């Protein structure tokens, strides 16, 4: 029979959120109980509490947030009275120590209690009605029971966690870990997470099934050609229509596109013809609505058994392009194939394999903020496999190569993540899409290194384009200087969350409305690029190449010369015929 504890120490934390706020209130109640009356705790020593920093924050952000926490800090005893304490700030990232001297002796009849309370922005992210809440994980070396060999006493430790929300919050969409209990009382819902499930796992909750983002894209078109005042700029890469969680509406598109079409990946591309002998501007403004399903316990739409998955993929010939190696996705590399095979071992579902790849990449690569904020040369999956400092591009490239080596169709997605309500220029983010039968393209973001893997629907980001090749964007400028120059110079995008309360989406333009002269009624009517064929190519060739523009310039002159030549030739021929006729009609003198 196991020995019962002589002492019990409870550290129960409540993280409470009020809808609409940008902070949470954190209350930790520390209680020390003597279960064995043969013992007591003396009124000596101290209890040290740690208020953590958010690891991903900058030094300036940590300094500002620490002040906010300390300004709201309260330390009280079991009766609500104030307790003396000292503050010891640790190195950036290690948090703050709150040291509380033991203020009284603890006996079986007199428990000891301290309550520490503070506010923080660290555990909440809010974009209009979409809210994410999180809590710190328990360390992997956490102790639940401890024996003191000197006194032969045993102490048990309990770490409770409750996340509390009000009834005005949006519907629950995601929760991690999936093991939790839920109770509602007096308009408050409490989600409780057991300590065993928090070891190395940060509880995470998403509330909200829809977010509306406002975007303003401007592209300053370069002055490329001075000879002919026109060039074709194929500049706007809109959102992928094959991702059903996204809808796009336009309030302003200037100038009107000359054409719109779909590429092989289902992306919608608009072509703009702008003057080439002067600097111009292309503007697109509107709204993007992202959606995700409400939380359903036990739902796993991609958890398909591996045998059935392989069979379904083998029958879909159009997926072969997503299984082949490329310049940056070297799925045929010996080392990549070897790791891919090891990660597949003993896995019975496609989701098991995806998660194994995800975890492996998180351990292999280390995200580097400095690299992310600099000019980052793309190195590809083979080089990324060597490990080291990486950004989202390396995470995505390596995962795509592993997936393809395993026989799982995959491609890359580019967009914008971590969007807030602030109007600011965004940095592009790259992740992965995996093909799942009867579902479609399933998003996987391996850059987020945690046990709470980012899989499936996500409304905290906007997908801007997807690709299955070596280029990172479809933004192109065509000119006589170079017919196919990829550039993002002059390209600026602001995207931020807004309330959709006053937006009448029925009065806004959709893709088909921005080219009204084409007669398209829905996105299904928009033709693929291949259907433009020779006509599209000829238009680009004539307007954006030296030879083509020479034809445009000299064409009228040549035509005029030809016309004049024809007229002269006809005139000469007519004169000759008239002379012959006159000569034939002249009587001969005998």
C-alpha positions as CSV (number, residue, x, y, z in Angstrom):
1,X,0.0,0.0,0.0
2,X,1.4,3.4,-1.0
3,X,2.3,5.7,1.8
4,X,0.0,8.8,2.1
5,X,1.5,12.2,1.9
6,X,2.5,14.0,5.0
7,X,2.3,17.4,3.3
8,X,0.2,18.6,0.3
9,X,1.1,21.6,-1.8
10,X,-1.5,22.9,-4.2
11,X,-0.7,25.5,-6.9
12,X,-3.9,26.3,-8.7
13,X,-3.9,28.9,-11.4
14,X,-7.0,30.6,-12.9
15,X,-6.6,32.6,-16.2
16,X,-9.7,34.7,-16.7
17,X,-10.6,36.5,-19.8
18,X,-13.3,39.1,-20.4
19,X,-14.5,39.4,-24.0
20,X,-13.2,42.4,-25.8
21,X,-10.2,42.9,-23.6
22,X,-6.6,42.5,-24.7
23,X,-5.3,41.1,-21.4
24,X,-6.1,38.3,-19.0
25,X,-6.1,38.2,-15.2
26,X,-3.9,35.5,-13.7
27,X,-4.5,34.3,-10.2
28,X,-2.3,31.6,-8.6
29,X,-3.4,30.3,-5.2
30,X,-0.6,28.5,-3.3
31,X,-1.8,26.4,-0.4
32,X,0.4,24.3,1.9
33,X,-1.4,21.7,4.0
34,X,-0.1,19.4,6.7
35,X,-1.8,16.1,6.4
36,X,0.1,14.4,9.2
37,X,-0.4,16.1,12.5
38,X,3.0,14.7,13.7
39,X,4.7,17.4,11.6
40,X,4.5,21.1,10.9
41,X,6.2,23.7,8.7
42,X,8.2,26.4,10.5
43,X,7.7,30.1,9.9
44,X,11.1,30.3,8.1
45,X,12.2,30.4,4.5
46,X,10.3,31.7,1.6
47,X,8.2,30.8,-1.4
48,X,9.4,31.9,-4.8
49,X,6.8,32.5,-7.6
50,X,7.8,32.9,-11.3
51,X,6.0,35.2,-13.6
52,X,7.2,34.1,-17.1
53,X,8.2,36.2,-20.1
54,X,6.8,35.4,-23.5
55,X,9.8,33.8,-25.2
56,X,9.0,35.1,-28.7
57,X,9.0,38.7,-27.5
58,X,11.7,41.3,-28.2
59,X,13.7,42.8,-25.4
60,X,11.7,46.0,-25.6
61,X,8.4,44.1,-25.6
62,X,9.5,42.1,-22.5
63,X,10.5,45.2,-20.7
64,X,7.2,46.9,-21.4
65,X,5.2,43.9,-20.5
66,X,7.1,43.3,-17.2
67,X,6.2,46.8,-16.1
68,X,2.5,46.2,-17.0
69,X,2.5,43.0,-14.9
70,X,4.2,44.5,-11.9
71,X,1.9,47.5,-11.9
72,X,-1.1,45.2,-11.4
73,X,0.7,42.7,-9.1
74,X,-1.0,41.9,-5.8
75,X,0.2,39.4,-3.2
76,X,-2.2,38.5,-0.4
77,X,-2.7,35.9,2.4
78,X,-5.7,33.6,3.0
79,X,-7.6,36.5,4.6
80,X,-7.0,38.9,1.8
81,X,-4.4,40.9,3.7
82,X,-1.2,42.2,2.0
83,X,2.0,40.2,2.4
84,X,5.5,41.4,2.2
85,X,7.5,40.3,-0.9
86,X,10.5,41.2,-3.0
87,X,10.9,41.4,-6.7
88,X,13.9,39.9,-8.6
89,X,13.9,40.4,-12.4
90,X,15.8,37.7,-14.2
91,X,17.5,37.9,-17.6
92,X,15.3,38.6,-20.6
93,X,13.2,35.5,-21.2
94,X,13.6,34.0,-17.7
95,X,10.8,36.1,-16.2
96,X,10.4,37.7,-12.8
97,X,10.8,36.1,-9.4
98,X,8.4,37.1,-6.6
99,X,9.9,36.1,-3.3
100,X,7.4,35.8,-0.4
101,X,8.8,35.0,3.1
102,X,6.8,32.5,5.1
103,X,4.6,34.7,7.3
104,X,3.4,32.0,9.7
105,X,3.8,28.4,10.9
106,X,1.8,25.7,9.1
107,X,0.1,23.0,11.1
108,X,-2.6,20.4,10.4
109,X,-5.2,22.8,11.8
110,X,-3.8,25.9,10.2
111,X,-3.0,25.7,6.4
112,X,-0.7,28.2,4.8
113,X,-2.0,30.2,1.8
114,X,-0.7,32.9,-0.6
115,X,-2.4,34.3,-3.6
116,X,-0.5,36.1,-6.3
117,X,-2.5,38.0,-9.0
118,X,-1.5,40.1,-12.0
119,X,-2.6,41.1,-15.5
120,X,-0.8,40.3,-18.7
121,X,-1.2,40.5,-22.5
122,X,1.1,37.5,-23.0
123,X,-1.6,34.9,-22.8
124,X,-4.1,36.4,-25.2
125,X,-4.3,37.4,-28.9
126,X,-7.3,39.2,-30.1
127,X,-8.4,40.1,-33.7
128,X,-11.8,41.6,-33.5
129,X,-14.0,38.7,-32.2
130,X,-11.3,36.0,-32.8
131,X,-9.5,35.3,-29.6
132,X,-6.7,32.8,-28.7
133,X,-5.9,32.1,-25.1
134,X,-2.9,30.1,-23.8
135,X,-1.2,29.1,-20.6
136,X,2.3,28.0,-19.7
137,X,3.2,24.3,-19.8
138,X,4.6,22.4,-16.9
139,X,8.3,21.6,-17.3
140,X,9.1,18.1,-18.3
141,X,11.0,17.5,-15.1
142,X,8.1,18.5,-12.9
143,X,7.8,16.6,-9.6
144,X,4.4,15.4,-8.3
145,X,5.8,13.6,-5.3
146,X,8.9,14.1,-3.3
147,X,10.4,12.1,-0.3
148,X,12.6,13.7,2.3
149,X,15.0,11.0,3.3
150,X,16.2,12.9,6.4
151,X,12.7,13.1,7.9
152,X,11.2,10.2,6.0
153,X,8.3,12.5,5.0
154,X,6.5,12.6,1.7
155,X,5.1,15.7,0.0
156,X,2.7,15.7,-2.9
157,X,2.4,18.6,-5.4
158,X,-0.7,19.5,-7.4
159,X,-0.9,22.0,-10.3
160,X,-4.4,22.9,-11.3
161,X,-5.2,25.1,-14.3
162,X,-8.5,26.7,-15.3
163,X,-9.1,29.0,-18.2
164,X,-12.3,31.0,-17.6
165,X,-14.3,32.9,-20.2
166,X,-17.6,34.7,-20.2
167,X,-20.7,34.0,-22.3
168,X,-20.0,36.8,-24.8
169,X,-17.0,35.1,-26.3
170,X,-17.2,33.6,-29.8
171,X,-17.7,29.8,-30.2
172,X,-14.8,27.5,-29.3
173,X,-13.0,26.4,-32.4
174,X,-9.8,24.7,-31.2
175,X,-8.4,23.4,-27.9
176,X,-5.2,21.7,-27.0
177,X,-4.6,19.4,-25.2
178,X,-7.9,17.7,-26.2
179,X,-8.3,16.2,-22.7
180,X,-10.2,18.8,-20.6
181,X,-13.3,19.2,-18.5
182,X,-15.8,22.0,-18.9
183,X,-18.4,23.6,-16.6
184,X,-20.6,26.6,-16.8
185,X,-21.9,28.7,-13.9
186,X,-23.2,32.3,-13.6
187,X,-22.4,33.1,-17.2
188,X,-18.8,31.9,-16.9
189,X,-17.4,28.8,-18.6
190,X,-14.4,27.1,-17.0
191,X,-12.1,24.8,-18.9
192,X,-9.9,22.7,-16.6
193,X,-6.7,20.9,-17.7
194,X,-5.2,18.1,-15.7
195,X,-1.6,18.4,-14.7
196,X,-0.5,15.2,-16.4
197,X,-1.6,16.6,-19.8
198,X,0.3,19.9,-19.3
199,X,3.8,18.4,-19.1
200,X,5.6,20.0,-22.0
201,X,2.3,21.1,-23.4
202,X,1.0,24.7,-23.3
203,X,-2.8,24.7,-23.2
204,X,-4.2,26.6,-26.2
205,X,-7.7,27.7,-27.1
206,X,-9.2,29.4,-30.1
207,X,-12.6,31.1,-29.9
208,X,-14.1,32.3,-33.2
209,X,-15.1,30.7,-36.5
210,X,-14.7,33.7,-38.8
211,X,-12.4,36.7,-39.2
212,X,-12.7,39.6,-41.7
213,X,-9.5,41.2,-42.9
214,X,-9.2,44.4,-44.8
215,X,-6.4,44.6,-47.3
216,X,-4.9,47.4,-49.4
217,X,-2.4,46.4,-52.0
218,X,-0.4,48.9,-54.1
219,X,2.1,48.1,-56.7
220,X,4.3,50.9,-58.2
221,X,4.8,49.9,-61.7
222,X,8.3,50.7,-62.9
223,X,9.2,52.9,-65.9
224,X,10.5,50.2,-68.2
225,X,10.3,51.4,-71.8
226,X,10.5,54.8,-73.3
227,X,10.0,53.9,-77.0
228,X,6.4,52.7,-76.8
229,X,4.1,54.0,-74.1
230,X,2.6,50.7,-73.1
231,X,3.7,47.6,-71.3
232,X,1.9,44.5,-69.9
233,X,2.4,44.1,-66.1
234,X,1.2,40.8,-64.9
235,X,1.3,41.8,-61.3
236,X,-1.6,40.9,-59.0
237,X,-1.6,37.5,-57.5
238,X,-4.9,37.0,-55.7
239,X,-6.1,34.3,-53.4
240,X,-6.4,30.6,-54.2
241,X,-10.0,29.7,-55.1
242,X,-9.5,26.0,-54.1
243,X,-9.3,26.8,-50.4
244,X,-12.9,26.8,-49.3
245,X,-12.3,28.7,-46.0
246,X,-11.5,32.0,-47.9
247,X,-13.8,34.5,-49.6
248,X,-12.5,37.7,-51.3
249,X,-14.4,40.9,-52.0
250,X,-13.1,44.1,-53.7
251,X,-13.9,47.7,-53.0
252,X,-11.4,49.2,-55.4
253,X,-9.4,47.9,-58.4
254,X,-7.5,50.4,-60.4
255,X,-6.9,50.3,-63.3
256,X,-9.4,47.8,-64.6
257,X,-7.5,44.5,-65.4
258,X,-7.2,43.6,-69.0
259,X,-7.7,40.0,-68.2
260,X,-8.2,37.4,-65.4
261,X,-7.5,33.7,-65.4
262,X,-6.6,30.7,-63.3
263,X,-3.2,29.1,-63.3
264,X,-2.5,25.3,-62.9
265,X,-2.8,25.6,-59.1
266,X,-6.2,27.3,-59.1
267,X,-4.7,30.7,-58.2
268,X,-6.5,33.6,-59.8
269,X,-4.3,36.1,-61.6
270,X,-5.2,39.5,-63.0
271,X,-3.2,41.1,-65.8
272,X,-2.9,44.9,-65.9
273,X,-1.7,46.9,-68.9
274,X,-0.1,50.2,-67.8
275,X,2.0,52.9,-69.5
276,X,5.6,51.8,-69.8
277,X,7.2,55.2,-70.3
278,X,6.2,56.5,-66.8
279,X,5.9,55.2,-63.3
280,X,2.4,54.1,-62.5
281,X,0.4,52.5,-59.6
282,X,-1.9,49.5,-59.4
283,X,-4.3,49.5,-56.5
284,X,-6.4,46.7,-55.1
285,X,-8.5,47.1,-51.9
286,X,-11.1,45.0,-50.3
287,X,-11.9,42.4,-47.7
288,X,-10.9,38.8,-47.1
289,X,-13.2,36.6,-45.0
290,X,-11.7,33.4,-43.4
291,X,-13.7,30.7,-41.9
292,X,-13.2,27.5,-39.8
293,X,-15.5,25.0,-38.2
294,X,-16.5,25.1,-34.5
295,X,-14.9,22.6,-32.2
296,X,-16.0,19.0,-32.3
297,X,-14.5,16.6,-29.9
298,X,-12.7,13.8,-31.6
299,X,-13.0,15.1,-35.1
300,X,-10.1,14.3,-37.4
301,X,-11.0,14.7,-41.1
302,X,-7.6,13.6,-42.4
303,X,-7.1,10.5,-40.2
304,X,-7.3,8.1,-43.1
305,X,-5.6,4.7,-42.8
306,X,-2.3,4.5,-44.8
307,X,-3.3,1.6,-47.0
308,X,-6.5,3.3,-48.2
309,X,-4.7,6.6,-48.7
310,X,-2.0,5.1,-50.9
311,X,-4.6,3.3,-53.0
312,X,-6.6,6.5,-53.5
313,X,-3.5,8.5,-54.4
314,X,-2.3,5.9,-56.9
315,X,-5.6,6.2,-58.8
316,X,-5.3,10.0,-59.2
317,X,-2.9,10.7,-62.1
318,X,-3.2,14.4,-61.7
319,X,-1.4,14.2,-58.4
320,X,1.9,12.9,-59.9
321,X,3.2,16.5,-60.3
322,X,3.0,16.8,-56.5
323,X,5.2,13.7,-55.9
324,X,8.2,14.5,-58.1
325,X,11.5,16.0,-56.9
326,X,12.3,19.6,-57.8
327,X,15.3,22.0,-57.5
328,X,14.4,22.8,-53.8
329,X,12.3,19.8,-52.9
330,X,14.9,17.0,-53.5
331,X,12.7,14.1,-52.5
332,X,15.0,11.7,-54.4
333,X,18.0,12.6,-52.3
334,X,19.4,9.6,-50.4
335,X,19.4,11.2,-47.0
336,X,15.9,12.7,-47.4
337,X,14.6,9.3,-48.5
338,X,16.3,7.6,-45.6
339,X,14.8,9.9,-43.0
340,X,11.4,9.7,-44.7
341,X,11.4,6.0,-44.5
342,X,12.3,6.0,-40.8
343,X,9.6,8.5,-40.0
344,X,7.0,6.3,-41.7
345,X,8.0,3.1,-39.8
346,X,5.1,1.6,-37.8
347,X,2.7,4.4,-38.8
348,X,-0.9,3.3,-39.6
349,X,-2.5,6.5,-40.8
350,X,-1.6,9.5,-43.0
351,X,-2.0,11.8,-40.0
352,X,0.5,9.8,-38.0
353,X,3.1,10.3,-40.8
354,X,2.4,14.0,-41.1
355,X,2.7,14.4,-37.3
356,X,6.0,12.4,-37.3
357,X,7.4,14.7,-40.0
358,X,6.2,17.8,-38.2
359,X,7.9,16.7,-34.9
360,X,11.1,15.7,-36.6
361,X,11.4,19.1,-38.4
362,X,10.8,20.9,-35.2
363,X,13.6,19.1,-33.5
364,X,16.0,19.3,-36.5
365,X,15.6,23.0,-37.3
366,X,15.9,26.1,-35.1
367,X,14.0,29.2,-36.0
368,X,16.2,32.3,-36.4
369,X,14.5,35.7,-36.1
370,X,17.7,37.5,-37.4
371,X,17.6,35.4,-40.5
372,X,13.9,36.0,-41.0
373,X,14.5,39.8,-40.9
374,X,17.3,39.7,-43.5
375,X,17.8,38.8,-47.2
376,X,17.4,35.0,-46.9
377,X,18.7,32.9,-49.8
378,X,16.7,29.8,-50.5
379,X,18.7,26.7,-49.8
380,X,16.2,23.9,-50.3
381,X,15.4,20.8,-48.4
382,X,18.7,19.0,-48.9
383,X,20.7,21.7,-47.2
384,X,18.0,22.3,-44.6
385,X,18.3,18.7,-43.5
386,X,21.7,19.5,-42.1
387,X,19.9,21.5,-39.4
388,X,20.7,24.9,-38.0
389,X,19.2,28.3,-38.2
390,X,16.2,28.4,-40.4
391,X,13.1,30.4,-41.3
392,X,9.6,29.3,-42.5
393,X,11.0,28.6,-46.0
394,X,13.4,25.9,-44.8
395,X,10.7,24.3,-42.6
396,X,8.3,24.1,-45.5
397,X,10.8,23.0,-48.1
398,X,12.1,20.2,-45.9
399,X,8.6,19.0,-45.0
400,X,7.5,19.0,-48.7
401,X,10.5,16.9,-49.7
402,X,9.9,14.4,-46.9
403,X,6.2,14.1,-47.7
404,X,6.9,13.5,-51.4
405,X,9.5,10.9,-50.6
406,X,6.8,9.2,-48.5
407,X,4.3,9.2,-51.4
408,X,2.2,12.0,-50.0
409,X,1.3,14.8,-52.5
410,X,2.4,18.2,-51.2
411,X,2.9,21.7,-52.4
412,X,3.8,25.1,-50.9
413,X,1.6,27.9,-49.7
414,X,2.5,31.6,-49.3
415,X,0.5,34.1,-47.3
416,X,0.4,36.3,-44.2
417,X,0.2,35.0,-40.6
418,X,0.0,36.6,-37.2
419,X,-2.3,39.4,-38.5
420,X,-3.5,41.9,-35.9
421,X,-5.9,44.9,-35.9
422,X,-3.0,47.2,-36.7
423,X,-2.5,48.7,-40.1
424,X,1.1,47.7,-40.9
425,X,3.0,46.1,-43.8
426,X,3.1,42.3,-43.6
427,X,5.9,39.8,-44.0
428,X,5.1,36.8,-46.1
429,X,5.0,33.4,-44.5
430,X,5.3,30.0,-46.1
431,X,3.7,26.7,-45.0
432,X,2.7,23.4,-46.6
433,X,-0.4,21.9,-48.1
434,X,-1.0,18.1,-48.3
435,X,-3.6,16.5,-50.5
436,X,-6.2,14.4,-48.7
437,X,-8.9,12.5,-50.7
438,X,-12.5,13.8,-50.1
439,X,-11.0,16.8,-48.3
440,X,-8.7,18.7,-50.6
441,X,-5.6,20.6,-49.7
442,X,-4.9,20.3,-46.0
443,X,-2.7,23.0,-44.4
444,X,0.3,22.1,-42.2
445,X,2.6,24.8,-40.7
446,X,5.7,23.1,-39.3
447,X,7.4,26.4,-38.5
448,X,5.4,26.5,-35.2
449,X,7.6,24.2,-33.1
450,X,5.3,22.8,-30.4
451,X,3.3,19.7,-29.6
452,X,0.3,21.7,-30.5
453,X,0.7,21.2,-34.2
454,X,-0.8,23.7,-36.5
455,X,-2.9,21.4,-38.8
456,X,-6.0,22.1,-40.9
457,X,-8.1,25.2,-40.9
458,X,-6.6,28.4,-39.6
459,X,-8.3,31.8,-39.6
460,X,-5.3,33.7,-38.1
461,X,-3.7,33.8,-41.5
462,X,-4.5,34.6,-45.1
463,X,-3.5,32.4,-48.0
464,X,-2.2,34.6,-50.9
465,X,-0.9,32.0,-53.3
466,X,0.1,28.4,-53.7
467,X,2.8,27.0,-56.0
468,X,4.3,23.7,-57.1
469,X,7.6,24.9,-58.6
470,X,10.8,26.7,-57.9
471,X,9.5,30.3,-57.9
472,X,8.2,31.9,-54.7
473,X,5.6,34.2,-56.4
474,X,3.6,34.8,-59.5
475,X,4.2,38.6,-59.4
476,X,5.9,39.4,-62.7
477,X,6.8,42.5,-64.7
478,X,7.0,42.1,-68.5
479,X,8.9,44.7,-70.4
480,X,11.3,45.1,-73.4
481,X,14.2,45.1,-70.9
482,X,13.4,41.6,-69.9
483,X,10.3,39.6,-70.8
484,X,10.1,37.6,-67.5
485,X,11.5,39.5,-64.6
486,X,10.2,38.5,-61.1
487,X,10.2,41.5,-58.8
488,X,8.5,42.6,-55.6
489,X,10.0,46.1,-55.6
490,X,7.3,48.7,-55.1
491,X,4.9,46.0,-53.9
492,X,3.2,46.9,-50.6
493,X,0.4,45.1,-48.7
494,X,-1.4,46.2,-45.6
495,X,-3.8,43.7,-44.1
496,X,-5.5,43.8,-40.7
497,X,-8.6,42.6,-38.9
498,X,-11.8,44.6,-38.9
499,X,-15.3,44.3,-37.7
500,X,-17.7,43.3,-40.4
501,X,-20.8,44.7,-38.7
502,X,-21.2,47.6,-41.2
503,X,-20.0,45.9,-44.3
504,X,-22.6,45.0,-46.9
505,X,-20.8,42.2,-48.8
506,X,-23.6,42.0,-51.4
507,X,-22.5,45.4,-52.7
508,X,-18.9,44.5,-53.1
509,X,-17.1,43.2,-56.2
510,X,-16.0,39.6,-56.5
511,X,-13.3,38.2,-58.9
512,X,-15.7,38.1,-61.9
513,X,-16.9,41.7,-61.3
514,X,-13.4,43.2,-61.7
515,X,-13.5,42.3,-65.4
516,X,-17.1,43.1,-66.3
517,X,-16.6,43.0,-70.0
518,X,-15.8,39.2,-70.0
519,X,-19.3,38.1,-69.0
520,X,-18.2,35.7,-66.2
521,X,-20.9,34.8,-63.8
522,X,-18.8,32.8,-61.2
523,X,-15.2,31.9,-60.5
524,X,-15.9,28.6,-62.3
525,X,-16.3,30.6,-65.5
526,X,-12.9,32.1,-65.3
527,X,-10.7,30.3,-67.9
528,X,-7.4,28.6,-67.2
529,X,-4.2,30.2,-68.5
530,X,-3.9,27.5,-71.2
531,X,-7.1,28.6,-72.9
532,X,-5.7,31.9,-73.7
533,X,-3.0,30.2,-75.7
534,X,-1.5,32.0,-78.7
535,X,-3.6,35.2,-78.3
536,X,-2.3,35.8,-74.7
537,X,1.3,35.1,-75.7
538,X,1.1,37.3,-78.8
539,X,-0.3,40.2,-76.7
540,X,2.5,39.9,-74.3
541,X,5.1,39.4,-77.0
542,X,4.0,42.4,-79.1
543,X,3.8,44.8,-76.1
544,X,6.7,43.8,-73.9
545,X,9.6,42.6,-76.1
546,X,12.0,44.6,-78.2
547,X,11.1,42.7,-81.4
548,X,7.4,42.9,-80.6
549,X,7.6,46.7,-80.0
550,X,9.7,47.1,-83.2
551,X,6.9,45.4,-85.0
552,X,4.4,47.8,-83.3
553,X,6.5,50.8,-84.2
554,X,7.5,49.8,-87.7
555,X,4.3,48.0,-88.5
556,X,2.3,51.1,-89.6
557,X,5.3,52.4,-91.5
558,X,5.8,49.1,-93.3
559,X,2.0,48.9,-94.0
560,X,2.1,52.5,-95.3
561,X,5.1,51.7,-97.5
562,X,3.4,48.6,-98.8
563,X,0.2,50.6,-99.5
564,X,2.1,53.3,-101.3
565,X,4.1,50.7,-103.2
566,X,0.9,49.0,-104.2
567,X,-0.6,52.3,-105.3
568,X,2.5,53.3,-107.2
569,X,2.6,49.9,-108.8
570,X,-1.0,50.0,-109.7
571,X,-0.7,53.5,-111.0
572,X,2.3,52.6,-113.1
573,X,0.6,49.5,-114.4
574,X,-2.5,51.6,-115.3
575,X,-0.4,54.2,-117.1
576,X,1.3,51.5,-119.1
577,X,-2.0,49.9,-120.0
578,X,-3.4,53.2,-121.0
579,X,-0.3,54.0,-123.2
580,X,-0.6,50.6,-124.8
581,X,-4.3,51.1,-125.4
582,X,-3.6,54.5,-126.9
583,X,-0.9,53.2,-129.1
584,X,-3.0,50.4,-130.3
585,X,-5.8,52.8,-131.2
586,X,-3.5,55.2,-133.2
587,X,-4.1,54.8,-137.0
588,X,-1.1,53.8,-139.1
589,X,-0.1,56.3,-141.8
590,X,0.4,54.8,-145.2
